[in-house]
Amino acid sequence: GYFGPDAYSIKKMMDKYYPQANETEKIDNYIDGLPDNIYESVKASKPKTLDETIELANDLMDQKLCTYAERHTNNKIKADDSFRNNHGHQ
């Protein structure tokens, strides 16, 4: 999965940097730091707790990383095939 900070570490950080914040404020502060495409998805789902928010963000990051890795692999296969087709039978 996504190798970012675990939920416990994130919650401890939020408590340290936003000691007076309520759950909603902590959620807002957390998602404000997410990449735009992840931010929009998390915001739209309206999570109720910081745990739920972190889990959702991590799941979305996993999906993005898997999609990126899959795309990268497919492009490499296409490049290798193209190289073989252009240089293998001359």
N, CA, C and O atoms as a GROMACS GRO file, in nm:
protein
  360
    1GLY      N    1   0.081  -0.119   0.000
    1GLY     CA    2   0.000   0.000   0.000
    1GLY      C    3   0.085   0.125   0.000
    1GLY      O    4   0.207   0.121  -0.015
    2TYR      N    5   0.019   0.234   0.016
    2TYR     CA    6   0.083   0.365   0.021
    2TYR      C    7   0.171   0.371   0.145
    2TYR      O    8   0.126   0.336   0.254
    3PHE      N    9   0.296   0.413   0.130
    3PHE     CA   10   0.392   0.408   0.240
    3PHE      C   11   0.407   0.543   0.311
    3PHE      O   12   0.517   0.578   0.353
    4GLY      N   13   0.299   0.616   0.324
    4GLY     CA   14   0.302   0.742   0.396
    4GLY      C   15   0.290   0.716   0.545
    4GLY      O   16   0.290   0.601   0.589
    5PRO      N   17   0.279   0.822   0.622
    5PRO     CA   18   0.264   0.806   0.767
    5PRO      C   19   0.137   0.728   0.801
    5PRO      O   20   0.036   0.740   0.733
    6ASP      N   21   0.144   0.649   0.907
    6ASP     CA   22   0.027   0.573   0.948
    6ASP      C   23  -0.072   0.665   1.019
    6ASP      O   24  -0.037   0.776   1.059
    7ALA      N   25  -0.195   0.618   1.034
    7ALA     CA   26  -0.302   0.699   1.092
    7ALA      C   27  -0.267   0.747   1.233
    7ALA      O   28  -0.296   0.861   1.269
    8TYR      N   29  -0.204   0.662   1.312
    8TYR     CA   30  -0.168   0.699   1.448
    8TYR      C   31  -0.072   0.819   1.448
    8TYR      O   32  -0.090   0.914   1.524
    9SER      N   33   0.029   0.814   1.362
    9SER     CA   34   0.127   0.923   1.353
    9SER      C   35   0.061   1.052   1.308
    9SER      O   36   0.091   1.160   1.360
   10ILE      N   37  -0.028   1.041   1.212
   10ILE     CA   38  -0.096   1.160   1.162
   10ILE      C   39  -0.183   1.222   1.271
   10ILE      O   40  -0.184   1.343   1.289
   11LYS      N   41  -0.254   1.137   1.344
   11LYS     CA   42  -0.340   1.188   1.452
   11LYS      C   43  -0.256   1.256   1.560
   11LYS      O   44  -0.295   1.360   1.611
   12LYS      N   45  -0.142   1.198   1.594
   12LYS     CA   46  -0.054   1.258   1.695
   12LYS      C   47  -0.003   1.394   1.645
   12LYS      O   48   0.002   1.491   1.722
   13MET      N   49   0.033   1.402   1.518
   13MET     CA   50   0.078   1.528   1.460
   13MET      C   51  -0.032   1.634   1.465
   13MET      O   52  -0.007   1.749   1.501
   14MET      N   53  -0.153   1.594   1.430
   14MET     CA   54  -0.265   1.688   1.432
   14MET      C   55  -0.291   1.738   1.574
   14MET      O   56  -0.320   1.856   1.595
   15ASP      N   57  -0.282   1.648   1.671
   15ASP     CA   58  -0.302   1.688   1.811
   15ASP      C   59  -0.193   1.786   1.855
   15ASP      O   60  -0.219   1.879   1.931
   16LYS      N   61  -0.071   1.763   1.806
   16LYS     CA   62   0.041   1.849   1.844
   16LYS      C   63   0.029   1.989   1.783
   16LYS      O   64   0.046   2.089   1.852
   17TYR      N   65  -0.001   1.993   1.652
   17TYR     CA   66  -0.003   2.121   1.582
   17TYR      C   67  -0.136   2.195   1.592
   17TYR      O   68  -0.141   2.317   1.572
   18TYR      N   69  -0.242   2.123   1.621
   18TYR     CA   70  -0.375   2.185   1.633
   18TYR      C   71  -0.443   2.137   1.761
   18TYR      O   72  -0.547   2.073   1.755
   19PRO      N   73  -0.384   2.168   1.877
   19PRO     CA   74  -0.435   2.112   2.004
   19PRO      C   75  -0.578   2.156   2.037
   19PRO      O   76  -0.650   2.082   2.104
   20GLN      N   77  -0.618   2.273   1.994
   20GLN     CA   78  -0.752   2.323   2.027
   20GLN      C   79  -0.856   2.289   1.920
   20GLN      O   80  -0.975   2.317   1.938
   21ALA      N   81  -0.812   2.230   1.810
   21ALA     CA   82  -0.904   2.205   1.698
   21ALA      C   83  -1.000   2.091   1.730
   21ALA      O   84  -0.964   1.994   1.796
   22ASN      N   85  -1.123   2.105   1.681
   22ASN     CA   86  -1.218   1.994   1.693
   22ASN      C   87  -1.195   1.898   1.576
   22ASN      O   88  -1.110   1.923   1.490
   23GLU      N   89  -1.268   1.788   1.573
   23GLU     CA   90  -1.248   1.684   1.471
   23GLU      C   91  -1.264   1.741   1.330
   23GLU      O   92  -1.183   1.710   1.241
   24THR      N   93  -1.364   1.822   1.308
   24THR     CA   94  -1.388   1.880   1.175
   24THR      C   95  -1.271   1.968   1.132
   24THR      O   96  -1.230   1.963   1.016
   25GLU      N   97  -1.218   2.047   1.222
   25GLU     CA   98  -1.104   2.133   1.189
   25GLU      C   99  -0.980   2.050   1.159
   25GLU      O  100  -0.903   2.083   1.069
   26LYS      N  101  -0.961   1.942   1.233
   26LYS     CA  102  -0.846   1.854   1.207
   26LYS      C  103  -0.860   1.789   1.070
   26LYS      O  104  -0.762   1.778   0.996
   27ILE      N  105  -0.981   1.746   1.036
   27ILE     CA  106  -1.005   1.687   0.904
   27ILE      C  107  -0.972   1.790   0.795
   27ILE      O  108  -0.902   1.759   0.699
   28ASP      N  109  -1.024   1.911   0.811
   28ASP     CA  110  -0.998   2.017   0.712
   28ASP      C  111  -0.849   2.047   0.699
   28ASP      O  112  -0.799   2.063   0.588
   29ASN      N  113  -0.780   2.055   0.811
   29ASN     CA  114  -0.635   2.080   0.808
   29ASN      C  115  -0.561   1.967   0.739
   29ASN      O  116  -0.466   1.991   0.665
   30TYR      N  117  -0.603   1.844   0.764
   30TYR     CA  118  -0.538   1.728   0.702
   30TYR      C  119  -0.559   1.728   0.550
   30TYR      O  120  -0.464   1.715   0.474
   31ILE      N  121  -0.684   1.743   0.507
   31ILE     CA  122  -0.710   1.733   0.363
   31ILE      C  123  -0.657   1.854   0.285
   31ILE      O  124  -0.634   1.844   0.165
   32ASP      N  125  -0.637   1.966   0.352
   32ASP     CA  126  -0.579   2.082   0.284
   32ASP      C  127  -0.439   2.052   0.231
   32ASP      O  128  -0.395   2.115   0.135
   33GLY      N  129  -0.369   1.956   0.291
   33GLY     CA  130  -0.234   1.922   0.248
   33GLY      C  131  -0.227   1.812   0.143
   33GLY      O  132  -0.118   1.774   0.102
   34LEU      N  133  -0.342   1.761   0.100
   34LEU     CA  134  -0.343   1.653   0.002
   34LEU      C  135  -0.329   1.707  -0.140
   34LEU      O  136  -0.364   1.822  -0.166
   35PRO      N  137  -0.278   1.624  -0.232
   35PRO     CA  138  -0.276   1.665  -0.374
   35PRO      C  139  -0.419   1.695  -0.422
   35PRO      O  140  -0.515   1.638  -0.371
   36ASP      N  141  -0.432   1.784  -0.518
   36ASP     CA  142  -0.563   1.831  -0.563
   36ASP      C  143  -0.660   1.718  -0.598
   36ASP      O  144  -0.776   1.721  -0.556
   37ASN      N  145  -0.613   1.619  -0.676
   37ASN     CA  146  -0.705   1.513  -0.719
   37ASN      C  147  -0.753   1.428  -0.601
   37ASN      O  148  -0.867   1.382  -0.601
   38ILE      N  149  -0.670   1.407  -0.503
   38ILE     CA  150  -0.708   1.332  -0.382
   38ILE      C  151  -0.797   1.421  -0.294
   38ILE      O  152  -0.897   1.375  -0.239
   39TYR      N  153  -0.759   1.547  -0.282
   39TYR     CA  154  -0.836   1.643  -0.201
   39TYR      C  155  -0.982   1.646  -0.245
   39TYR      O  156  -1.072   1.637  -0.161
   40GLU      N  157  -1.005   1.660  -0.375
   40GLU     CA  158  -1.142   1.670  -0.428
   40GLU      C  159  -1.224   1.546  -0.392
   40GLU      O  160  -1.339   1.557  -0.350
   41SER      N  161  -1.165   1.428  -0.408
   41SER     CA  162  -1.236   1.303  -0.379
   41SER      C  163  -1.267   1.289  -0.231
   41SER      O  164  -1.378   1.249  -0.194
   42VAL      N  165  -1.170   1.321  -0.146
   42VAL     CA  166  -1.191   1.310  -0.001
   42VAL      C  167  -1.296   1.411   0.044
   42VAL      O  168  -1.386   1.377   0.121
   43LYS      N  169  -1.285   1.534  -0.004
   43LYS     CA  170  -1.379   1.640   0.034
   43LYS      C  171  -1.522   1.600  -0.007
   43LYS      O  172  -1.616   1.620   0.070
   44ALA      N  173  -1.538   1.546  -0.126
   44ALA     CA  174  -1.669   1.508  -0.178
   44ALA      C  175  -1.733   1.396  -0.097
   44ALA      O  176  -1.856   1.388  -0.088
   45SER      N  177  -1.652   1.309  -0.038
   45SER     CA  178  -1.707   1.196   0.038
   45SER      C  179  -1.750   1.236   0.180
   45SER      O  180  -1.818   1.159   0.248
   46LYS      N  181  -1.711   1.355   0.223
   46LYS     CA  182  -1.751   1.410   0.354
   46LYS      C  183  -1.727   1.312   0.471
   46LYS      O  184  -1.822   1.276   0.540
   47PRO      N  185  -1.603   1.272   0.491
   47PRO     CA  186  -1.574   1.182   0.604
   47PRO      C  187  -1.606   1.249   0.737
   47PRO      O  188  -1.593   1.371   0.751
   48LYS      N  189  -1.647   1.169   0.835
   48LYS     CA  190  -1.691   1.222   0.964
   48LYS      C  191  -1.580   1.226   1.070
   48LYS      O  192  -1.585   1.306   1.163
   49THR      N  193  -1.480   1.138   1.054
   49THR     CA  194  -1.372   1.132   1.154
   49THR      C  195  -1.237   1.145   1.084
   49THR      O  196  -1.226   1.124   0.964
   50LEU      N  197  -1.136   1.181   1.162
   50LEU     CA  198  -1.001   1.190   1.108
   50LEU      C  199  -0.954   1.052   1.062
   50LEU      O  200  -0.888   1.040   0.959
   51ASP      N  201  -0.986   0.947   1.139
   51ASP     CA  202  -0.949   0.810   1.099
   51ASP      C  203  -1.006   0.776   0.961
   51ASP      O  204  -0.934   0.726   0.874
   52GLU      N  205  -1.134   0.804   0.943
   52GLU     CA  206  -1.200   0.776   0.815
   52GLU      C  207  -1.136   0.856   0.702
   52GLU      O  208  -1.119   0.805   0.592
   53THR      N  209  -1.102   0.980   0.730
   53THR     CA  210  -1.039   1.068   0.632
   53THR      C  211  -0.903   1.014   0.589
   53THR      O  212  -0.871   1.007   0.471
   54ILE      N  213  -0.823   0.975   0.687
   54ILE     CA  214  -0.688   0.922   0.660
   54ILE      C  215  -0.698   0.792   0.581
   54ILE      O  216  -0.623   0.772   0.484
   55GLU      N  217  -0.788   0.704   0.621
   55GLU     CA  218  -0.805   0.576   0.551
   55GLU      C  219  -0.846   0.598   0.406
   55GLU      O  220  -0.792   0.536   0.314
   56LEU      N  221  -0.941   0.687   0.385
   56LEU     CA  222  -0.987   0.718   0.250
   56LEU      C  223  -0.874   0.776   0.166
   56LEU      O  224  -0.852   0.735   0.052
   57ALA      N  225  -0.802   0.872   0.221
   57ALA     CA  226  -0.690   0.933   0.148
   57ALA      C  227  -0.584   0.829   0.113
   57ALA      O  228  -0.531   0.830   0.002
   58ASN      N  229  -0.553   0.740   0.206
   58ASN     CA  230  -0.454   0.635   0.180
   58ASN      C  231  -0.503   0.540   0.071
   58ASN      O  232  -0.425   0.499  -0.015
   59ASP      N  233  -0.632   0.503   0.074
   59ASP     CA  234  -0.688   0.416  -0.030
   59ASP      C  235  -0.678   0.483  -0.167
   59ASP      O  236  -0.642   0.418  -0.265
   60LEU      N  237  -0.709   0.611  -0.172
   60LEU     CA  238  -0.702   0.684  -0.299
   60LEU      C  239  -0.558   0.694  -0.348
   60LEU      O  240  -0.532   0.683  -0.468
   61MET      N  241  -0.464   0.716  -0.256
   61MET     CA  242  -0.322   0.720  -0.293
   61MET      C  243  -0.279   0.584  -0.349
   61MET      O  244  -0.208   0.577  -0.449
   62ASP      N  245  -0.323   0.475  -0.283
   62ASP     CA  246  -0.292   0.340  -0.332
   62ASP      C  247  -0.342   0.323  -0.476
   62ASP      O  248  -0.269   0.273  -0.562
   63GLN      N  249  -0.466   0.363  -0.501
   63GLN     CA  250  -0.524   0.351  -0.635
   63GLN      C  251  -0.443   0.430  -0.736
   63GLN      O  252  -0.415   0.381  -0.846
   64LYS      N  253  -0.404   0.551  -0.700
   64LYS     CA  254  -0.326   0.635  -0.791
   64LYS      C  255  -0.191   0.571  -0.821
   64LYS      O  256  -0.146   0.569  -0.936
   65LEU      N  257  -0.126   0.518  -0.716
   65LEU     CA  258   0.005   0.455  -0.735
   65LEU      C  259  -0.005   0.330  -0.820
   65LEU      O  260   0.081   0.305  -0.905
   66CYS      N  261  -0.110   0.250  -0.798
   66CYS     CA  262  -0.130   0.128  -0.878
   66CYS      C  263  -0.155   0.164  -1.024
   66CYS      O  264  -0.101   0.101  -1.114
   67THR      N  265  -0.237   0.266  -1.047
   67THR     CA  266  -0.265   0.311  -1.183
   67THR      C  267  -0.137   0.360  -1.250
   67THR      O  268  -0.112   0.328  -1.366
   68TYR      N  269  -0.058   0.437  -1.178
   68TYR     CA  270   0.068   0.488  -1.232
   68TYR      C  271   0.162   0.372  -1.266
   68TYR      O  272   0.220   0.369  -1.374
   69ALA      N  273   0.175   0.277  -1.174
   69ALA     CA  274   0.265   0.164  -1.196
   69ALA      C  275   0.219   0.080  -1.315
   69ALA      O  276   0.301   0.035  -1.396
   70GLU      N  277   0.088   0.059  -1.325
   70GLU     CA  278   0.033  -0.018  -1.436
   70GLU      C  279   0.060   0.053  -1.569
   70GLU      O  280   0.100  -0.011  -1.666
   71ARG      N  281   0.038   0.183  -1.572
   71ARG     CA  282   0.060   0.261  -1.693
   71ARG      C  283   0.208   0.258  -1.731
   71ARG      O  284   0.241   0.242  -1.849
   72HIS      N  285   0.295   0.271  -1.632
   72HIS     CA  286   0.440   0.269  -1.656
   72HIS      C  287   0.482   0.134  -1.714
   72HIS      O  288   0.560   0.128  -1.809
   73THR      N  289   0.429   0.025  -1.658
   73THR     CA  290   0.461  -0.110  -1.706
   73THR      C  291   0.412  -0.129  -1.849
   73THR      O  292   0.486  -0.181  -1.933
   74ASN      N  293   0.289  -0.087  -1.877
   74ASN     CA  294   0.235  -0.101  -2.012
   74ASN      C  295   0.315  -0.020  -2.113
   74ASN      O  296   0.339  -0.068  -2.224
   75ASN      N  297   0.358   0.099  -2.077
   75ASN     CA  298   0.439   0.181  -2.167
   75ASN      C  299   0.574   0.116  -2.193
   75ASN      O  300   0.625   0.123  -2.305
   76LYS      N  301   0.633   0.054  -2.091
   76LYS     CA  302   0.761  -0.013  -2.107
   76LYS      C  303   0.746  -0.133  -2.201
   76LYS      O  304   0.831  -0.155  -2.287
   77ILE      N  305   0.638  -0.210  -2.184
   77ILE     CA  306   0.614  -0.326  -2.270
   77ILE      C  307   0.600  -0.279  -2.415
   77ILE      O  308   0.657  -0.339  -2.506
   78LYS      N  309   0.522  -0.171  -2.437
   78LYS     CA  310   0.504  -0.118  -2.572
   78LYS      C  311   0.637  -0.072  -2.631
   78LYS      O  312   0.665  -0.098  -2.748
   79ALA      N  313   0.719  -0.005  -2.551
   79ALA     CA  314   0.849   0.043  -2.598
   79ALA      C  315   0.940  -0.075  -2.633
   79ALA      O  316   1.009  -0.072  -2.735
   80ASP      N  317   0.941  -0.179  -2.549
   80ASP     CA  318   1.023  -0.298  -2.575
   80ASP      C  319   0.978  -0.367  -2.703
   80ASP      O  320   1.060  -0.408  -2.785
   81ASP      N  321   0.845  -0.381  -2.722
   81ASP     CA  322   0.791  -0.445  -2.842
   81ASP      C  323   0.827  -0.364  -2.966
   81ASP      O  324   0.864  -0.420  -3.069
   82SER      N  325   0.815  -0.233  -2.955
   82SER     CA  326   0.846  -0.144  -3.066
   82SER      C  327   0.994  -0.157  -3.104
   82SER      O  328   1.028  -0.162  -3.222
   83PHE      N  329   1.080  -0.162  -3.005
   83PHE     CA  330   1.223  -0.175  -3.029
   83PHE      C  331   1.252  -0.308  -3.100
   83PHE      O  332   1.328  -0.311  -3.197
   84ARG      N  333   1.191  -0.417  -3.051
   84ARG     CA  334   1.212  -0.548  -3.114
   84ARG      C  335   1.161  -0.549  -3.258
   84ARG      O  336   1.226  -0.603  -3.347
   85ASN      N  337   1.046  -0.489  -3.280
   85ASN     CA  338   0.988  -0.487  -3.415
   85ASN      C  339   1.072  -0.404  -3.511
   85ASN      O  340   1.081  -0.436  -3.629
   86ASN      N  341   1.131  -0.298  -3.462
   86ASN     CA  342   1.210  -0.209  -3.549
   86ASN      C  343   1.353  -0.256  -3.569
   86ASN      O  344   1.415  -0.223  -3.670
   87HIS      N  345   1.406  -0.333  -3.475
   87HIS     CA  346   1.548  -0.369  -3.482
   87HIS      C  347   1.574  -0.519  -3.488
   87HIS      O  348   1.688  -0.561  -3.508
   88GLY      N  349   1.474  -0.598  -3.471
   88GLY     CA  350   1.496  -0.741  -3.461
   88GLY      C  351   1.503  -0.814  -3.592
   88GLY      O  352   1.566  -0.920  -3.599
   89HIS      N  353   1.442  -0.762  -3.698
   89HIS     CA  354   1.434  -0.837  -3.825
   89HIS      C  355   1.485  -0.753  -3.940
   89HIS      O  356   1.409  -0.719  -4.032
   90GLN      N  357   1.613  -0.719  -3.936
   90GLN     CA  358   1.668  -0.638  -4.045
   90GLN      C  359   1.764  -0.719  -4.128
   90GLN      O  360   1.820  -0.667  -4.224
   0.00000   0.00000   0.00000
